[in-house]
Amino acid sequence: MSSDTTDTEPCALRAWAEARMVFVELTDGRVVGFPADRFRRLSAASDEALKGVEIALNGYALRWDSLDEDLTVPGIVAGRFQLSLPAAAA
C-alpha cells in the first residue's frame, strides 16, 4: 500500500479574508484561520489587498497576485508562520 500527500494533506476548497484574518476551508471539512499579521507581506497589506486571495496549485497554496505572495496550505495547517504573535496576544 502506498501513501502520497493527496491521501494525507488536506487541500483548500475556498479561501477568504475578513477583519485582517485569512480563512481556508479544507477538503477534510475543517475551516482554519490565521491573522494576516503572522506573515511579513500580508501584515503590510491593505484589507482590500488581503481580499484578493486565490487558491493555487490545485488547492495546495494560497496566492495574492497583487502582493506577490504565496503560502502553502500544509504550512498554514501546521502553523508555520513567519512572525510570532505580539507579547500581549500570546
PyMOL Python script that loads the backbone (N, CA, C, O; Angstrom):
from pymol import cmd

cmd.read_pdbstr("""\
ATOM      1  N   MET A   1       0.845  -1.179   0.000  1.00  0.00           N
ATOM      2  CA  MET A   1       0.000   0.000   0.000  1.00  0.00           C
ATOM      3  C   MET A   1       0.887   1.238   0.000  1.00  0.00           C
ATOM      4  O   MET A   1       1.812   1.343   0.806  1.00  0.00           O
ATOM      5  N   SER A   2       0.613   2.156  -0.885  1.00  0.00           N
ATOM      6  CA  SER A   2       1.406   3.377  -0.941  1.00  0.00           C
ATOM      7  C   SER A   2       0.575   4.553  -0.447  1.00  0.00           C
ATOM      8  O   SER A   2      -0.655   4.548  -0.489  1.00  0.00           O
ATOM      9  N   SER A   3       1.287   5.534   0.012  1.00  0.00           N
ATOM     10  CA  SER A   3       0.626   6.741   0.512  1.00  0.00           C
ATOM     11  C   SER A   3       1.312   7.938  -0.127  1.00  0.00           C
ATOM     12  O   SER A   3       2.536   7.973  -0.258  1.00  0.00           O
ATOM     13  N   ASP A   4       0.525   8.900  -0.516  1.00  0.00           N
ATOM     14  CA  ASP A   4       1.116  10.134  -1.020  1.00  0.00           C
ATOM     15  C   ASP A   4       0.425  11.306  -0.354  1.00  0.00           C
ATOM     16  O   ASP A   4      -0.500  11.121   0.436  1.00  0.00           O
ATOM     17  N   THR A   5       0.872  12.513  -0.670  1.00  0.00           N
ATOM     18  CA  THR A   5       0.346  13.691   0.018  1.00  0.00           C
ATOM     19  C   THR A   5      -1.136  13.907  -0.226  1.00  0.00           C
ATOM     20  O   THR A   5      -1.810  14.501   0.615  1.00  0.00           O
ATOM     21  N   THR A   6      -1.663  13.444  -1.351  1.00  0.00           N
ATOM     22  CA  THR A   6      -3.086  13.652  -1.599  1.00  0.00           C
ATOM     23  C   THR A   6      -3.939  12.834  -0.637  1.00  0.00           C
ATOM     24  O   THR A   6      -5.105  13.162  -0.417  1.00  0.00           O
ATOM     25  N   ASP A   7      -3.368  11.759  -0.053  1.00  0.00           N
ATOM     26  CA  ASP A   7      -4.096  10.955   0.919  1.00  0.00           C
ATOM     27  C   ASP A   7      -4.024  11.545   2.319  1.00  0.00           C
ATOM     28  O   ASP A   7      -4.903  11.281   3.140  1.00  0.00           O
ATOM     29  N   THR A   8      -3.006  12.331   2.609  1.00  0.00           N
ATOM     30  CA  THR A   8      -2.777  12.763   3.980  1.00  0.00           C
ATOM     31  C   THR A   8      -2.902  14.258   4.211  1.00  0.00           C
ATOM     32  O   THR A   8      -3.193  14.674   5.332  1.00  0.00           O
ATOM     33  N   GLU A   9      -2.697  15.065   3.214  1.00  0.00           N
ATOM     34  CA  GLU A   9      -2.730  16.507   3.410  1.00  0.00           C
ATOM     35  C   GLU A   9      -4.000  17.103   2.800  1.00  0.00           C
ATOM     36  O   GLU A   9      -4.296  16.884   1.625  1.00  0.00           O
ATOM     37  N   PRO A  10      -4.737  17.848   3.600  1.00  0.00           N
ATOM     38  CA  PRO A  10      -5.930  18.489   3.054  1.00  0.00           C
ATOM     39  C   PRO A  10      -5.562  19.625   2.103  1.00  0.00           C
ATOM     40  O   PRO A  10      -4.506  20.246   2.224  1.00  0.00           O
ATOM     41  N   CYS A  11      -6.444  19.870   1.175  1.00  0.00           N
ATOM     42  CA  CYS A  11      -6.284  20.962   0.213  1.00  0.00           C
ATOM     43  C   CYS A  11      -7.348  22.020   0.492  1.00  0.00           C
ATOM     44  O   CYS A  11      -8.343  21.761   1.168  1.00  0.00           O
ATOM     45  N   ALA A  12      -7.117  23.204  -0.038  1.00  0.00           N
ATOM     46  CA  ALA A  12      -8.076  24.294   0.105  1.00  0.00           C
ATOM     47  C   ALA A  12      -9.184  24.165  -0.927  1.00  0.00           C
ATOM     48  O   ALA A  12      -8.935  23.925  -2.108  1.00  0.00           O
ATOM     49  N   LEU A  13     -10.406  24.330  -0.456  1.00  0.00           N
ATOM     50  CA  LEU A  13     -11.563  24.404  -1.348  1.00  0.00           C
ATOM     51  C   LEU A  13     -11.952  25.861  -1.597  1.00  0.00           C
ATOM     52  O   LEU A  13     -12.414  26.232  -2.675  1.00  0.00           O
ATOM     53  N   ARG A  14     -11.746  26.671  -0.556  1.00  0.00           N
ATOM     54  CA  ARG A  14     -12.184  28.067  -0.601  1.00  0.00           C
ATOM     55  C   ARG A  14     -11.295  28.858   0.337  1.00  0.00           C
ATOM     56  O   ARG A  14     -10.854  28.333   1.359  1.00  0.00           O
ATOM     57  N   ALA A  15     -11.025  30.106   0.010  1.00  0.00           N
ATOM     58  CA  ALA A  15     -10.237  30.992   0.866  1.00  0.00           C
ATOM     59  C   ALA A  15     -10.825  32.390   0.807  1.00  0.00           C
ATOM     60  O   ALA A  15     -11.309  32.834  -0.234  1.00  0.00           O
ATOM     61  N   TRP A  16     -10.776  33.074   1.939  1.00  0.00           N
ATOM     62  CA  TRP A  16     -11.285  34.438   2.003  1.00  0.00           C
ATOM     63  C   TRP A  16     -10.627  35.169   3.158  1.00  0.00           C
ATOM     64  O   TRP A  16     -10.038  34.552   4.046  1.00  0.00           O
ATOM     65  N   ALA A  17     -10.733  36.478   3.137  1.00  0.00           N
ATOM     66  CA  ALA A  17     -10.167  37.313   4.200  1.00  0.00           C
ATOM     67  C   ALA A  17     -11.224  38.272   4.692  1.00  0.00           C
ATOM     68  O   ALA A  17     -11.989  38.846   3.916  1.00  0.00           O
ATOM     69  N   GLU A  18     -11.247  38.432   6.007  1.00  0.00           N
ATOM     70  CA  GLU A  18     -12.120  39.445   6.621  1.00  0.00           C
ATOM     71  C   GLU A  18     -11.540  39.846   7.960  1.00  0.00           C
ATOM     72  O   GLU A  18     -11.030  39.013   8.710  1.00  0.00           O
ATOM     73  N   ALA A  19     -11.625  41.125   8.247  1.00  0.00           N
ATOM     74  CA  ALA A  19     -11.143  41.687   9.513  1.00  0.00           C
ATOM     75  C   ALA A  19      -9.707  41.262   9.814  1.00  0.00           C
ATOM     76  O   ALA A  19      -9.394  40.876  10.941  1.00  0.00           O
ATOM     77  N   ARG A  20      -8.823  41.333   8.791  1.00  0.00           N
ATOM     78  CA  ARG A  20      -7.388  41.017   8.911  1.00  0.00           C
ATOM     79  C   ARG A  20      -7.108  39.566   9.262  1.00  0.00           C
ATOM     80  O   ARG A  20      -6.007  39.229   9.695  1.00  0.00           O
ATOM     81  N   MET A  21      -8.101  38.708   9.076  1.00  0.00           N
ATOM     82  CA  MET A  21      -7.942  37.257   9.243  1.00  0.00           C
ATOM     83  C   MET A  21      -8.104  36.610   7.878  1.00  0.00           C
ATOM     84  O   MET A  21      -8.922  37.045   7.067  1.00  0.00           O
ATOM     85  N   VAL A  22      -7.322  35.572   7.629  1.00  0.00           N
ATOM     86  CA  VAL A  22      -7.432  34.788   6.398  1.00  0.00           C
ATOM     87  C   VAL A  22      -7.989  33.423   6.791  1.00  0.00           C
ATOM     88  O   VAL A  22      -7.483  32.781   7.711  1.00  0.00           O
ATOM     89  N   PHE A  23      -9.017  32.990   6.098  1.00  0.00           N
ATOM     90  CA  PHE A  23      -9.678  31.716   6.385  1.00  0.00           C
ATOM     91  C   PHE A  23      -9.551  30.789   5.184  1.00  0.00           C
ATOM     92  O   PHE A  23      -9.563  31.228   4.035  1.00  0.00           O
ATOM     93  N   VAL A  24      -9.427  29.490   5.476  1.00  0.00           N
ATOM     94  CA  VAL A  24      -9.314  28.481   4.433  1.00  0.00           C
ATOM     95  C   VAL A  24     -10.240  27.323   4.783  1.00  0.00           C
ATOM     96  O   VAL A  24     -10.137  26.744   5.865  1.00  0.00           O
ATOM     97  N   GLU A  25     -11.140  26.987   3.870  1.00  0.00           N
ATOM     98  CA  GLU A  25     -11.976  25.802   4.021  1.00  0.00           C
ATOM     99  C   GLU A  25     -11.234  24.651   3.352  1.00  0.00           C
ATOM    100  O   GLU A  25     -10.851  24.746   2.186  1.00  0.00           O
ATOM    101  N   LEU A  26     -11.031  23.557   4.096  1.00  0.00           N
ATOM    102  CA  LEU A  26     -10.231  22.429   3.635  1.00  0.00           C
ATOM    103  C   LEU A  26     -11.097  21.276   3.148  1.00  0.00           C
ATOM    104  O   LEU A  26     -12.279  21.179   3.476  1.00  0.00           O
ATOM    105  N   THR A  27     -10.483  20.410   2.362  1.00  0.00           N
ATOM    106  CA  THR A  27     -11.197  19.255   1.819  1.00  0.00           C
ATOM    107  C   THR A  27     -11.649  18.281   2.901  1.00  0.00           C
ATOM    108  O   THR A  27     -12.565  17.493   2.665  1.00  0.00           O
ATOM    109  N   ASP A  28     -11.035  18.314   4.077  1.00  0.00           N
ATOM    110  CA  ASP A  28     -11.438  17.410   5.157  1.00  0.00           C
ATOM    111  C   ASP A  28     -12.552  17.994   6.029  1.00  0.00           C
ATOM    112  O   ASP A  28     -12.914  17.408   7.049  1.00  0.00           O
ATOM    113  N   GLY A  29     -13.093  19.145   5.632  1.00  0.00           N
ATOM    114  CA  GLY A  29     -14.217  19.747   6.334  1.00  0.00           C
ATOM    115  C   GLY A  29     -13.840  20.820   7.335  1.00  0.00           C
ATOM    116  O   GLY A  29     -14.717  21.541   7.811  1.00  0.00           O
ATOM    117  N   ARG A  30     -12.565  20.954   7.672  1.00  0.00           N
ATOM    118  CA  ARG A  30     -12.151  21.991   8.618  1.00  0.00           C
ATOM    119  C   ARG A  30     -12.103  23.358   7.947  1.00  0.00           C
ATOM    120  O   ARG A  30     -11.924  23.482   6.736  1.00  0.00           O
ATOM    121  N   VAL A  31     -12.270  24.372   8.781  1.00  0.00           N
ATOM    122  CA  VAL A  31     -12.004  25.744   8.374  1.00  0.00           C
ATOM    123  C   VAL A  31     -10.935  26.251   9.333  1.00  0.00           C
ATOM    124  O   VAL A  31     -11.135  26.257  10.547  1.00  0.00           O
ATOM    125  N   VAL A  32      -9.807  26.674   8.787  1.00  0.00           N
ATOM    126  CA  VAL A  32      -8.733  27.217   9.616  1.00  0.00           C
ATOM    127  C   VAL A  32      -8.569  28.689   9.278  1.00  0.00           C
ATOM    128  O   VAL A  32      -8.811  29.120   8.151  1.00  0.00           O
ATOM    129  N   GLY A  33      -8.155  29.441  10.274  1.00  0.00           N
ATOM    130  CA  GLY A  33      -7.927  30.856  10.072  1.00  0.00           C
ATOM    131  C   GLY A  33      -6.658  31.291  10.763  1.00  0.00           C
ATOM    132  O   GLY A  33      -6.230  30.686  11.746  1.00  0.00           O
ATOM    133  N   PHE A  34      -6.065  32.334  10.246  1.00  0.00           N
ATOM    134  CA  PHE A  34      -4.858  32.882  10.863  1.00  0.00           C
ATOM    135  C   PHE A  34      -4.827  34.388  10.654  1.00  0.00           C
ATOM    136  O   PHE A  34      -5.359  34.894   9.666  1.00  0.00           O
ATOM    137  N   PRO A  35      -4.201  35.105  11.588  1.00  0.00           N
ATOM    138  CA  PRO A  35      -4.080  36.553  11.430  1.00  0.00           C
ATOM    139  C   PRO A  35      -3.111  36.888  10.302  1.00  0.00           C
ATOM    140  O   PRO A  35      -2.030  36.305  10.220  1.00  0.00           O
ATOM    141  N   ALA A  36      -3.480  37.800   9.453  1.00  0.00           N
ATOM    142  CA  ALA A  36      -2.606  38.230   8.362  1.00  0.00           C
ATOM    143  C   ALA A  36      -1.274  38.740   8.899  1.00  0.00           C
ATOM    144  O   ALA A  36      -0.257  38.658   8.210  1.00  0.00           O
ATOM    145  N   ASP A  37      -1.270  39.253  10.095  1.00  0.00           N
ATOM    146  CA  ASP A  37      -0.049  39.819  10.676  1.00  0.00           C
ATOM    147  C   ASP A  37       1.007  38.780  11.023  1.00  0.00           C
ATOM    148  O   ASP A  37       2.076  39.143  11.514  1.00  0.00           O
ATOM    149  N   ARG A  38       0.744  37.509  10.787  1.00  0.00           N
ATOM    150  CA  ARG A  38       1.734  36.464  11.029  1.00  0.00           C
ATOM    151  C   ARG A  38       2.691  36.283   9.854  1.00  0.00           C
ATOM    152  O   ARG A  38       3.634  35.495   9.932  1.00  0.00           O
ATOM    153  N   PHE A  39       2.441  37.029   8.741  1.00  0.00           N
ATOM    154  CA  PHE A  39       3.308  36.970   7.566  1.00  0.00           C
ATOM    155  C   PHE A  39       3.699  38.385   7.165  1.00  0.00           C
ATOM    156  O   PHE A  39       2.859  39.285   7.162  1.00  0.00           O
ATOM    157  N   ARG A  40       4.969  38.589   6.826  1.00  0.00           N
ATOM    158  CA  ARG A  40       5.508  39.929   6.535  1.00  0.00           C
ATOM    159  C   ARG A  40       4.693  40.684   5.478  1.00  0.00           C
ATOM    160  O   ARG A  40       4.218  41.790   5.734  1.00  0.00           O
ATOM    161  N   ARG A  41       4.535  40.101   4.319  1.00  0.00           N
ATOM    162  CA  ARG A  41       3.846  40.824   3.240  1.00  0.00           C
ATOM    163  C   ARG A  41       2.369  41.022   3.541  1.00  0.00           C
ATOM    164  O   ARG A  41       1.798  42.057   3.200  1.00  0.00           O
ATOM    165  N   LEU A  42       1.759  40.052   4.168  1.00  0.00           N
ATOM    166  CA  LEU A  42       0.336  40.196   4.494  1.00  0.00           C
ATOM    167  C   LEU A  42       0.134  41.243   5.583  1.00  0.00           C
ATOM    168  O   LEU A  42      -0.866  41.960   5.569  1.00  0.00           O
ATOM    169  N   SER A  43       1.060  41.340   6.515  1.00  0.00           N
ATOM    170  CA  SER A  43       0.914  42.307   7.604  1.00  0.00           C
ATOM    171  C   SER A  43       0.949  43.741   7.093  1.00  0.00           C
ATOM    172  O   SER A  43       0.344  44.631   7.689  1.00  0.00           O
ATOM    173  N   ALA A  44       1.661  43.965   5.985  1.00  0.00           N
ATOM    174  CA  ALA A  44       1.753  45.311   5.405  1.00  0.00           C
ATOM    175  C   ALA A  44       0.650  45.586   4.389  1.00  0.00           C
ATOM    176  O   ALA A  44       0.539  46.704   3.885  1.00  0.00           O
ATOM    177  N   ALA A  45      -0.159  44.589   4.085  1.00  0.00           N
ATOM    178  CA  ALA A  45      -1.183  44.721   3.041  1.00  0.00           C
ATOM    179  C   ALA A  45      -2.439  45.426   3.555  1.00  0.00           C
ATOM    180  O   ALA A  45      -2.764  45.372   4.741  1.00  0.00           O
ATOM    181  N   SER A  46      -3.120  46.076   2.645  1.00  0.00           N
ATOM    182  CA  SER A  46      -4.408  46.687   2.984  1.00  0.00           C
ATOM    183  C   SER A  46      -5.465  45.596   3.106  1.00  0.00           C
ATOM    184  O   SER A  46      -5.268  44.476   2.634  1.00  0.00           O
ATOM    185  N   ASP A  47      -6.572  45.923   3.733  1.00  0.00           N
ATOM    186  CA  ASP A  47      -7.676  44.970   3.845  1.00  0.00           C
ATOM    187  C   ASP A  47      -8.169  44.555   2.461  1.00  0.00           C
ATOM    188  O   ASP A  47      -8.506  43.390   2.248  1.00  0.00           O
ATOM    189  N   GLU A  48      -8.214  45.490   1.528  1.00  0.00           N
ATOM    190  CA  GLU A  48      -8.655  45.172   0.166  1.00  0.00           C
ATOM    191  C   GLU A  48      -7.689  44.213  -0.515  1.00  0.00           C
ATOM    192  O   GLU A  48      -8.119  43.283  -1.197  1.00  0.00           O
ATOM    193  N   ALA A  49      -6.393  44.428  -0.339  1.00  0.00           N
ATOM    194  CA  ALA A  49      -5.410  43.532  -0.947  1.00  0.00           C
ATOM    195  C   ALA A  49      -5.521  42.120  -0.367  1.00  0.00           C
ATOM    196  O   ALA A  49      -5.365  41.140  -1.095  1.00  0.00           O
ATOM    197  N   LEU A  50      -5.788  42.009   0.930  1.00  0.00           N
ATOM    198  CA  LEU A  50      -5.952  40.688   1.548  1.00  0.00           C
ATOM    199  C   LEU A  50      -7.123  39.929   0.938  1.00  0.00           C
ATOM    200  O   LEU A  50      -7.077  38.706   0.809  1.00  0.00           O
ATOM    201  N   LYS A  51      -8.155  40.647   0.569  1.00  0.00           N
ATOM    202  CA  LYS A  51      -9.335  40.004  -0.021  1.00  0.00           C
ATOM    203  C   LYS A  51      -9.055  39.428  -1.399  1.00  0.00           C
ATOM    204  O   LYS A  51      -9.892  38.709  -1.946  1.00  0.00           O
ATOM    205  N   GLY A  52      -7.896  39.727  -1.970  1.00  0.00           N
ATOM    206  CA  GLY A  52      -7.527  39.209  -3.280  1.00  0.00           C
ATOM    207  C   GLY A  52      -6.957  37.795  -3.250  1.00  0.00           C
ATOM    208  O   GLY A  52      -6.397  37.338  -4.246  1.00  0.00           O
ATOM    209  N   VAL A  53      -7.087  37.105  -2.142  1.00  0.00           N
ATOM    210  CA  VAL A  53      -6.534  35.746  -2.022  1.00  0.00           C
ATOM    211  C   VAL A  53      -7.206  34.800  -3.009  1.00  0.00           C
ATOM    212  O   VAL A  53      -8.420  34.843  -3.210  1.00  0.00           O
ATOM    213  N   GLU A  54      -6.388  33.947  -3.621  1.00  0.00           N
ATOM    214  CA  GLU A  54      -6.873  32.932  -4.557  1.00  0.00           C
ATOM    215  C   GLU A  54      -6.245  31.593  -4.217  1.00  0.00           C
ATOM    216  O   GLU A  54      -5.166  31.533  -3.627  1.00  0.00           O
ATOM    217  N   ILE A  55      -6.919  30.532  -4.587  1.00  0.00           N
ATOM    218  CA  ILE A  55      -6.386  29.194  -4.397  1.00  0.00           C
ATOM    219  C   ILE A  55      -5.530  28.843  -5.611  1.00  0.00           C
ATOM    220  O   ILE A  55      -5.931  29.083  -6.749  1.00  0.00           O
ATOM    221  N   ALA A  56      -4.352  28.276  -5.365  1.00  0.00           N
ATOM    222  CA  ALA A  56      -3.422  27.915  -6.434  1.00  0.00           C
ATOM    223  C   ALA A  56      -2.917  26.484  -6.235  1.00  0.00           C
ATOM    224  O   ALA A  56      -3.142  25.868  -5.193  1.00  0.00           O
ATOM    225  N   LEU A  57      -2.242  25.981  -7.239  1.00  0.00           N
ATOM    226  CA  LEU A  57      -1.612  24.647  -7.192  1.00  0.00           C
ATOM    227  C   LEU A  57      -2.576  23.553  -6.738  1.00  0.00           C
ATOM    228  O   LEU A  57      -2.264  22.755  -5.853  1.00  0.00           O
ATOM    229  N   ASN A  58      -3.736  23.534  -7.355  1.00  0.00           N
ATOM    230  CA  ASN A  58      -4.751  22.507  -7.056  1.00  0.00           C
ATOM    231  C   ASN A  58      -5.135  22.449  -5.584  1.00  0.00           C
ATOM    232  O   ASN A  58      -5.421  21.377  -5.050  1.00  0.00           O
ATOM    233  N   GLY A  59      -5.140  23.604  -4.937  1.00  0.00           N
ATOM    234  CA  GLY A  59      -5.562  23.668  -3.540  1.00  0.00           C
ATOM    235  C   GLY A  59      -4.447  23.564  -2.534  1.00  0.00           C
ATOM    236  O   GLY A  59      -4.711  23.597  -1.332  1.00  0.00           O
ATOM    237  N   TYR A  60      -3.203  23.440  -2.975  1.00  0.00           N
ATOM    238  CA  TYR A  60      -2.080  23.309  -2.053  1.00  0.00           C
ATOM    239  C   TYR A  60      -1.400  24.628  -1.718  1.00  0.00           C
ATOM    240  O   TYR A  60      -0.423  24.643  -0.970  1.00  0.00           O
ATOM    241  N   ALA A  61      -1.900  25.738  -2.260  1.00  0.00           N
ATOM    242  CA  ALA A  61      -1.297  27.033  -1.969  1.00  0.00           C
ATOM    243  C   ALA A  61      -2.353  28.130  -2.034  1.00  0.00           C
ATOM    244  O   ALA A  61      -3.387  27.991  -2.686  1.00  0.00           O
ATOM    245  N   LEU A  62      -2.061  29.222  -1.338  1.00  0.00           N
ATOM    246  CA  LEU A  62      -2.836  30.452  -1.437  1.00  0.00           C
ATOM    247  C   LEU A  62      -1.957  31.465  -2.149  1.00  0.00           C
ATOM    248  O   LEU A  62      -0.745  31.505  -1.937  1.00  0.00           O
ATOM    249  N   ARG A  63      -2.570  32.283  -2.994  1.00  0.00           N
ATOM    250  CA  ARG A  63      -1.822  33.246  -3.810  1.00  0.00           C
ATOM    251  C   ARG A  63      -2.482  34.611  -3.748  1.00  0.00           C
ATOM    252  O   ARG A  63      -3.701  34.738  -3.868  1.00  0.00           O
ATOM    253  N   TRP A  64      -1.649  35.637  -3.558  1.00  0.00           N
ATOM    254  CA  TRP A  64      -2.063  37.031  -3.666  1.00  0.00           C
ATOM    255  C   TRP A  64      -1.225  37.637  -4.787  1.00  0.00           C
ATOM    256  O   TRP A  64      -0.062  37.979  -4.568  1.00  0.00           O
ATOM    257  N   ASP A  65      -1.790  37.776  -5.977  1.00  0.00           N
ATOM    258  CA  ASP A  65      -1.048  38.342  -7.107  1.00  0.00           C
ATOM    259  C   ASP A  65      -0.576  39.759  -6.826  1.00  0.00           C
ATOM    260  O   ASP A  65       0.576  40.092  -7.102  1.00  0.00           O
ATOM    261  N   SER A  66      -1.441  40.590  -6.286  1.00  0.00           N
ATOM    262  CA  SER A  66      -1.088  41.995  -6.075  1.00  0.00           C
ATOM    263  C   SER A  66       0.021  42.172  -5.043  1.00  0.00           C
ATOM    264  O   SER A  66       0.698  43.199  -5.030  1.00  0.00           O
ATOM    265  N   LEU A  67       0.209  41.173  -4.176  1.00  0.00           N
ATOM    266  CA  LEU A  67       1.249  41.242  -3.143  1.00  0.00           C
ATOM    267  C   LEU A  67       2.465  40.383  -3.482  1.00  0.00           C
ATOM    268  O   LEU A  67       3.468  40.412  -2.768  1.00  0.00           O
ATOM    269  N   ASP A  68       2.375  39.617  -4.572  1.00  0.00           N
ATOM    270  CA  ASP A  68       3.413  38.653  -4.950  1.00  0.00           C
ATOM    271  C   ASP A  68       3.741  37.734  -3.772  1.00  0.00           C
ATOM    272  O   ASP A  68       4.904  37.545  -3.415  1.00  0.00           O
ATOM    273  N   GLU A  69       2.686  37.169  -3.180  1.00  0.00           N
ATOM    274  CA  GLU A  69       2.828  36.305  -2.001  1.00  0.00           C
ATOM    275  C   GLU A  69       2.148  34.970  -2.239  1.00  0.00           C
ATOM    276  O   GLU A  69       1.036  34.905  -2.764  1.00  0.00           O
ATOM    277  N   ASP A  70       2.833  33.908  -1.846  1.00  0.00           N
ATOM    278  CA  ASP A  70       2.302  32.548  -1.915  1.00  0.00           C
ATOM    279  C   ASP A  70       2.532  31.882  -0.563  1.00  0.00           C
ATOM    280  O   ASP A  70       3.606  32.015   0.023  1.00  0.00           O
ATOM    281  N   LEU A  71       1.536  31.173  -0.072  1.00  0.00           N
ATOM    282  CA  LEU A  71       1.653  30.398   1.168  1.00  0.00           C
ATOM    283  C   LEU A  71       1.171  28.989   0.895  1.00  0.00           C
ATOM    284  O   LEU A  71       0.198  28.800   0.165  1.00  0.00           O
ATOM    285  N   THR A  72       1.828  28.003   1.465  1.00  0.00           N
ATOM    286  CA  THR A  72       1.371  26.631   1.274  1.00  0.00           C
ATOM    287  C   THR A  72       0.276  26.299   2.279  1.00  0.00           C
ATOM    288  O   THR A  72       0.338  26.707   3.439  1.00  0.00           O
ATOM    289  N   VAL A  73      -0.711  25.566   1.831  1.00  0.00           N
ATOM    290  CA  VAL A  73      -1.792  25.148   2.719  1.00  0.00           C
ATOM    291  C   VAL A  73      -1.263  24.204   3.802  1.00  0.00           C
ATOM    292  O   VAL A  73      -1.621  24.383   4.966  1.00  0.00           O
ATOM    293  N   PRO A  74      -0.424  23.202   3.478  1.00  0.00           N
ATOM    294  CA  PRO A  74       0.118  22.362   4.552  1.00  0.00           C
ATOM    295  C   PRO A  74       0.892  23.168   5.601  1.00  0.00           C
ATOM    296  O   PRO A  74       0.835  22.847   6.788  1.00  0.00           O
ATOM    297  N   GLY A  75       1.607  24.200   5.181  1.00  0.00           N
ATOM    298  CA  GLY A  75       2.330  25.046   6.126  1.00  0.00           C
ATOM    299  C   GLY A  75       1.397  25.816   7.040  1.00  0.00           C
ATOM    300  O   GLY A  75       1.661  25.946   8.235  1.00  0.00           O
ATOM    301  N   ILE A  76       0.317  26.323   6.490  1.00  0.00           N
ATOM    302  CA  ILE A  76      -0.675  27.042   7.293  1.00  0.00           C
ATOM    303  C   ILE A  76      -1.308  26.101   8.313  1.00  0.00           C
ATOM    304  O   ILE A  76      -1.428  26.441   9.491  1.00  0.00           O
ATOM    305  N   VAL A  77      -1.713  24.915   7.853  1.00  0.00           N
ATOM    306  CA  VAL A  77      -2.351  23.947   8.743  1.00  0.00           C
ATOM    307  C   VAL A  77      -1.399  23.539   9.868  1.00  0.00           C
ATOM    308  O   VAL A  77      -1.831  23.322  11.000  1.00  0.00           O
ATOM    309  N   ALA A  78      -0.108  23.434   9.560  1.00  0.00           N
ATOM    310  CA  ALA A  78       0.890  23.051  10.559  1.00  0.00           C
ATOM    311  C   ALA A  78       1.291  24.215  11.458  1.00  0.00           C
ATOM    312  O   ALA A  78       2.024  24.021  12.428  1.00  0.00           O
ATOM    313  N   GLY A  79       0.819  25.419  11.149  1.00  0.00           N
ATOM    314  CA  GLY A  79       1.139  26.579  11.982  1.00  0.00           C
ATOM    315  C   GLY A  79       2.526  27.145  11.750  1.00  0.00           C
ATOM    316  O   GLY A  79       3.114  27.731  12.659  1.00  0.00           O
ATOM    317  N   ARG A  80       3.057  26.978  10.548  1.00  0.00           N
ATOM    318  CA  ARG A  80       4.381  27.525  10.228  1.00  0.00           C
ATOM    319  C   ARG A  80       4.217  28.963   9.725  1.00  0.00           C
ATOM    320  O   ARG A  80       3.972  29.206   8.543  1.00  0.00           O
ATOM    321  N   PHE A  81       4.358  29.904  10.659  1.00  0.00           N
ATOM    322  CA  PHE A  81       4.193  31.319  10.357  1.00  0.00           C
ATOM    323  C   PHE A  81       5.555  32.003  10.374  1.00  0.00           C
ATOM    324  O   PHE A  81       6.481  31.520  11.026  1.00  0.00           O
ATOM    325  N   GLN A  82       5.688  33.126   9.663  1.00  0.00           N
ATOM    326  CA  GLN A  82       6.942  33.864   9.625  1.00  0.00           C
ATOM    327  C   GLN A  82       7.157  34.680  10.885  1.00  0.00           C
ATOM    328  O   GLN A  82       8.281  34.789  11.375  1.00  0.00           O
ATOM    329  N   LEU A  83       6.098  35.248  11.405  1.00  0.00           N
ATOM    330  CA  LEU A  83       6.205  36.171  12.532  1.00  0.00           C
ATOM    331  C   LEU A  83       5.480  35.603  13.750  1.00  0.00           C
ATOM    332  O   LEU A  83       4.459  34.928  13.618  1.00  0.00           O
ATOM    333  N   SER A  84       6.018  35.882  14.932  1.00  0.00           N
ATOM    334  CA  SER A  84       5.346  35.407  16.143  1.00  0.00           C
ATOM    335  C   SER A  84       4.266  36.387  16.566  1.00  0.00           C
ATOM    336  O   SER A  84       4.205  37.525  16.100  1.00  0.00           O
ATOM    337  N   LEU A  85       3.425  35.912  17.457  1.00  0.00           N
ATOM    338  CA  LEU A  85       2.361  36.767  17.990  1.00  0.00           C
ATOM    339  C   LEU A  85       2.963  37.862  18.848  1.00  0.00           C
ATOM    340  O   LEU A  85       3.984  37.640  19.499  1.00  0.00           O
ATOM    341  N   PRO A  86       2.353  39.042  18.866  1.00  0.00           N
ATOM    342  CA  PRO A  86       2.809  40.077  19.791  1.00  0.00           C
ATOM    343  C   PRO A  86       2.681  39.568  21.227  1.00  0.00           C
ATOM    344  O   PRO A  86       1.819  38.739  21.519  1.00  0.00           O
ATOM    345  N   ALA A  87       3.526  40.057  22.112  1.00  0.00           N
ATOM    346  CA  ALA A  87       3.563  39.581  23.508  1.00  0.00           C
ATOM    347  C   ALA A  87       2.206  39.693  24.187  1.00  0.00           C
ATOM    348  O   ALA A  87       1.848  38.816  24.973  1.00  0.00           O
ATOM    349  N   ALA A  88       1.447  40.730  23.913  1.00  0.00           N
ATOM    350  CA  ALA A  88       0.142  40.918  24.564  1.00  0.00           C
ATOM    351  C   ALA A  88      -0.859  39.849  24.131  1.00  0.00           C
ATOM    352  O   ALA A  88      -1.763  39.507  24.893  1.00  0.00           O
ATOM    353  N   ALA A  89      -0.705  39.312  22.903  1.00  0.00           N
ATOM    354  CA  ALA A  89      -1.648  38.334  22.387  1.00  0.00           C
ATOM    355  C   ALA A  89      -1.252  36.900  22.728  1.00  0.00           C
ATOM    356  O   ALA A  89      -2.068  35.986  22.606  1.00  0.00           O
ATOM    357  N   ALA A  90      -0.023  36.701  23.148  1.00  0.00           N
ATOM    358  CA  ALA A  90       0.465  35.342  23.428  1.00  0.00           C
ATOM    359  C   ALA A  90      -0.072  34.782  24.732  1.00  0.00           C
ATOM    360  O   ALA A  90       0.250  33.652  25.099  1.00  0.00           O
TER     361      ALA A  90
END
""", "prot")
cmd.dss("prot")
cmd.show_as("cartoon", "prot")
cmd.util.cbc("prot")
cmd.orient("prot")
